[in-house]
């Protein structure tokens, strides 16, 4: 990444992006298994029709998943085969990634829906 001038957000060097590396590696933390499943499905459903984003790979990571499945998601993220993970607290501690470009938090921790 290259840092912009003071007061401007950092920008990603477009020359570095090619092939499967064209997407930012993104972790999105959510408060519930249901939120992870809903957001994963929604992004897959709405992004799939967009031609320039068809290679974007989205997955989930929750306690509903078996350890073997969660490990596969983690490996695929490190290999940049998966670009976005919607996760509960299962990824907060003890998981190291080679590259993370963006972290999102969907809702305040332990907040209730109104």
C-alpha positions as CSV (number, residue, x, y, z in Angstrom):
1,X,0.0,0.0,0.0
2,X,1.0,3.6,-0.5
3,X,0.1,6.2,2.0
4,X,-1.6,9.3,0.7
5,X,-0.8,12.9,1.8
6,X,-1.7,14.1,5.2
7,X,-5.5,14.1,5.7
8,X,-6.2,11.7,2.9
9,X,-6.9,8.0,3.3
10,X,-4.3,5.4,2.1
11,X,-4.7,4.2,-1.5
12,X,-3.9,0.8,-2.9
13,X,-1.2,0.7,-5.5
14,X,-3.2,-0.4,-8.6
15,X,0.0,-1.8,-10.3
16,X,0.2,-4.5,-7.6
17,X,-3.2,-5.8,-8.3
18,X,-3.5,-8.6,-10.9
19,X,-5.4,-11.8,-11.4
20,X,-6.7,-13.2,-8.1
21,X,-4.8,-10.5,-6.2
22,X,-7.1,-7.8,-7.6
23,X,-9.3,-8.0,-4.5
24,X,-8.6,-6.7,-1.0
25,X,-8.3,-9.4,1.6
26,X,-11.1,-8.5,4.0
27,X,-12.2,-9.9,7.3
28,X,-15.7,-8.8,8.5
29,X,-16.6,-9.6,12.1
30,X,-20.3,-10.1,13.0
31,X,-22.1,-10.8,16.2
32,X,-23.9,-14.0,15.3
33,X,-23.8,-17.1,13.2
34,X,-27.0,-15.9,11.5
35,X,-25.5,-12.6,10.5
36,X,-22.4,-14.4,9.1
37,X,-24.6,-16.8,7.0
38,X,-26.9,-14.0,5.8
39,X,-24.1,-11.6,4.8
40,X,-22.2,-14.4,3.0
41,X,-25.3,-15.4,1.1
42,X,-26.3,-11.8,0.3
43,X,-22.8,-10.9,-1.1
44,X,-22.6,-14.1,-3.2
45,X,-26.1,-13.4,-4.5
46,X,-25.6,-9.8,-5.3
47,X,-22.0,-9.9,-6.5
48,X,-22.2,-12.9,-8.8
49,X,-24.1,-11.1,-11.6
50,X,-21.4,-8.4,-11.8
51,X,-19.0,-9.5,-14.5
52,X,-15.9,-7.7,-13.1
53,X,-16.4,-9.3,-9.7
54,X,-17.2,-12.9,-10.6
55,X,-13.9,-14.1,-9.3
56,X,-14.5,-12.6,-5.8
57,X,-14.6,-15.5,-3.3
58,X,-16.7,-15.0,-0.1
59,X,-17.0,-17.4,2.8
60,X,-18.0,-17.7,6.4
61,X,-16.3,-18.8,9.6
62,X,-18.5,-19.6,12.7
63,X,-18.8,-22.2,15.4
64,X,-21.4,-24.0,13.3
65,X,-18.6,-25.1,11.0
66,X,-16.5,-28.2,11.8
67,X,-12.8,-27.5,12.5
68,X,-11.8,-29.1,9.2
69,X,-14.1,-26.6,7.3
70,X,-12.9,-23.6,9.2
71,X,-9.2,-24.6,8.6
72,X,-9.9,-24.8,4.9
73,X,-11.4,-21.3,4.9
74,X,-8.3,-20.0,6.7
75,X,-5.9,-21.8,4.2
76,X,-7.9,-20.5,1.3
77,X,-7.8,-16.9,2.7
78,X,-4.0,-17.2,3.1
79,X,-3.6,-18.5,-0.5
80,X,-5.9,-15.6,-1.6
81,X,-8.4,-18.1,-3.0
82,X,-11.0,-16.6,-0.6
83,X,-11.1,-12.8,-0.5
84,X,-13.8,-12.0,2.1
85,X,-14.6,-13.8,5.3
86,X,-17.7,-13.0,7.4
87,X,-16.8,-14.4,10.8
88,X,-17.9,-14.5,14.4
89,X,-15.4,-14.4,17.3
90,X,-13.9,-17.7,16.0
91,X,-11.3,-15.7,14.2
92,X,-10.5,-13.1,16.9
93,X,-7.7,-15.0,18.7
94,X,-5.1,-17.5,17.5
95,X,-5.4,-17.3,13.8
96,X,-2.6,-15.6,11.8
97,X,-3.0,-14.5,8.2
98,X,-0.3,-13.5,5.8
99,X,-2.3,-10.6,4.4
100,X,-5.3,-8.6,5.6
101,X,-6.1,-5.4,3.8
102,X,-9.3,-4.5,5.5
103,X,-11.2,-5.3,8.7
104,X,-14.9,-4.6,9.1
105,X,-17.0,-4.8,12.2
106,X,-20.7,-5.2,11.5
107,X,-22.6,-3.9,14.6
108,X,-21.2,-3.2,18.1
109,X,-19.9,-6.3,19.9
110,X,-22.7,-7.9,21.9
111,X,-25.3,-5.4,20.7
112,X,-28.9,-6.4,20.3
113,X,-31.0,-5.7,17.2
114,X,-33.8,-3.2,17.7
